[in-house]
Amino acid sequence: MRLLDTTTGEFRWVQDPRRVRYAILSHVWAKKGDVDYVPEQTYQDIRHFCEVARNDGFNLGWADSACIDKTSSSELSEAINSMYNWYRYAGACYAILHDVSDTDDKEQRDEQFRSSKWFTRGWTLQELLAPSVVLFLSNKWKVIGSKHTLAELIEDVTGIGRAVLTLEQPLEDVSVARRMSWAARRETSREEDEAYSLMGIFGVNMPTTYGEGRYAFIRLQEEILKHIPDQTIFAWGPILTATTSHSRTLPTRHPQQNKPPFQ
């Protein structure tokens, strides 16, 4: 994986996240129509992130918008499959909330925090769960708190128990249906990412194939069934159908259906 030198901005290739100390940036990309795009704000975020991380003693940093070559399908697939571990082993994850101000009014700040778009996106779920340290920053890059100090508020917003947020309860001890419920109201710009963004949360890997649509979720189900003997998997359909912003029925697979529906 490419990492950024927080002083020079140059890339360094690191093979094993456990061998280096680095920080990670978590931010919500701007949207233009139905897709994410990289505006000037994203580049400003990366510059601010490098400065903050460097001041906190991190010589290396990672940001998806800078460190993944999304034009390479093989690199993108490898990055998505390993991303959860890169978050897990990070020294800190800085979550910048552009819709939360620097106000000293705690009630107002808490209300802005509750309604932040960061809590509505699919990819930020693993960015909340995987790292041991998540620091939330305001739109002026001022630290609001961590997922430990704000655990009660985050639990109220996301439904994720404080013991999970503070790493006292491992994800493996949480039922499949419960883990899936955390993602049910979150959105992704690409349909396939509804499945891809959950692979690390369930401890599974699979090739990414953009263009497969909802079939990605079928493959995710199959991988989870191979690795987790949890019958609550059969509750996923009703959970997602009732709450997903796309209001689509979760696809099912018949025994004789060995190919994607579009083939």
N, C-alpha and C positions, 0 to 999 in steps of 0.2 A: 504494500500500500504506500502511496505517496504521502509524505508528511511535509508540512511547511516549516522552514526555519523561521522562527518568530522574529528574528532580527533582520535577516536579509530578504525574506520572502521567497527564497529558493527552495526547490523541492529536494527532499531526501527520500530515498526508497528504503523502507523498513519491512522486513519479512515477518518478524514476530513481535506483536504488540507488547508481549511480556518482557521484552529485552530493553525497552526504552521508556522514558517518562515523557508524557505528552498530554495536551489538553485537547478538548473537542468543542467545536462550535455547533450549537443547535439553534436554528432560526427557521421561521416560516417564510417560504419564498413568496414573492409577490405573484399575483395572478393576472393574466391577460387573456380574457376570454375563458376557455376551458382548459388552458394549460399553464404550467408554471413557466416563468421566464426569469432571466438574470438581469435585473436592472442595476443602475448605478448604486442603489442602496445596498445590494449584495456585496459589491466590492468594498464599500465603506464598512460593512459589517466585518469583512475579513481583516481589513486593516485595523479596526478597533479591537477585534478579537486577538490579533497577534500582539498588539500593545498591552492589553490587559493580561494575557497569558504570560507574556515575557516579564511583566512587572511582578507576577506571582511566582516567578521562578521556573516557568516552562520554556525550554528552548525549542520545543517542537509542538506543532499544532495540526489539527485535521479539520477540514470543512468539506462537506460533500460537494459543494458548488465549485470548489477549486481543485480538489485532490482526486477526483474520479473523471477519467476520460469517457464521457457518456457516448461518444461516437464509436467506441469499441465495445461490441456486444459481449465479447469474452471478458474484458476487464470489468464491465458493468456487472455481469453475472457474478464474477468472483468477489467483487466488492460488496454486493448485496448479500451474498451468502456468508461473508466473514464480518459484516458490519456490526452485528450484535457483540461479538467478542471485542472489537475495537472500542466500542462504547464501554464494555465491561471493564477493560483493563486501563481505561483512561484515568489519569490522575484527577481530572475534573472535567465536567461538562458545563459550558457556559451557555445558558438558554437566554437569548436576548428577546424580550417582549416589547415590540415596537408600539403596542397599544396600551402599555402601562406607563404612566407618567411618574415623575419624581415627587409628586405631592407628599406633603407631610401629614395629610389627612389620612389616617390609617383606614377608616371606613371606606373612603373613596378609592384608595389604592387597592384594598381587598376586593372591592366590587369590580374594578378594572381587571384585576388578576383573574377573578372568576370567569369573566367574559372574554378573556384573551383568546385570539384565534389559535394560539399555540396548542391549546387543549382540544382543538377540533380536527387536527390533522393526523393522518394515519401514521406517518413515519415518526412523529414525535413521541409516540407511545413507548417505543423501545429506547428512545433517548431519555425518557423519564425513568424507566425501569432498570436498565442495564448498569449505568455508572454508579459507583458507590457515593460519589459527590456530584450533585447537580446544583449549580448556583443560578438563580434567576436574577436577571438584570433588567432595569427599566430602559425606556427609550433613550435615556441619557447615559447608559452604561453604568448605572449605579446599582450595586447589589441590593436586592430586595430581601433576599433570604435564600435558604437552601431547601432541598426537598425534605430534610430532616426538621428544620425549624418551622417549615410551612406544611408539615405532613397532615395536620388536621384539616387545614383549608383545602389542600390538594385532594384528600380523601373525599371531601364533600363535593368537589368539582368533578372528579373522575370516577368515584366509586371504588377506587383501589384502596385496600386496607392499609392503615398506617404501618403495620408490621411488615408488609410487602415493600412499601416505599422505603422504610429504614433498613431493609435487608435482614430483619429479624426472622422473617418467614420466607423460605426459598420459593421461587416460582413453581418448582416441581411439586410442591405441596398444595398448590391451588388447582382446582378442577379445570378441565379443558373449557367447559361452558362458562365458568366464571372469568377465565382469562379472555375468552372471546367477547364476553359482554363489555369488557373495557374498551374494545375497538369498535363496537357496534355503531356508535354515533359519530365516529371519525371519518373524515373524507380523504380520498386520494385523487389526484388529477387523472391518473391512469388507472383503468379498471383492474389491471393485473396487480397493481401495487397493494390492493386490498389484501391479497394473499402474501405477496413478497415481503411486505412490511411486518408480517407476523411470524416469519420463519424462526427467527432467533428466540422469540418469546416462547415457542413450543419446542425449541431445540432440534429443529429439523433443517435439512438442506435439500435443495432441488434446483435444477437449471432454470434460469429465467428466460422466458420467451415472450417478448412483447408482441402483441398481435393475437395472443391466444384468448384474450377476453376472460370470461368467467370460468373457463376451463382451468385457469390457474388455481382457483379455489378448490376445485375437485381434486387436483393433484396435491394441494396442501392437506386436504382431508385424508387422502390416502397415506401420505407420509406420516401424519400424526397417528393414524391407526396402526401403522407399523411399529411405532416407537412408544406409544402411550396407551396402556390398557385401561382406558377411561371411557365408560359408557355414556358420559355426559356429552360426548361428541355429537350424539344424535339430537341434542337440544340446540345445536348451533343454528340450524335453519330457522326455527321460529324466532330466535333472538335477533338474527340479522334481518329477516324479512320485516319484522315489526319496527325496526329502528333505523335501518340504513337510509341514508339520504337519497339513494338511487331508487329505493322502493321496488327492488327486483326480487324475484324469488330465487333463493339459493339453489343452484343446479344440483341435480342428483344424477347418479350414474347407474345404468342398468347393467346386469352381469354380462350381457353380450356387447355392450358398448365399449369397444376397445380403442376408439379414436375420438379426437375432439369432435364436437357437433358440427363444425364447419368443414370437416374433411369428408 
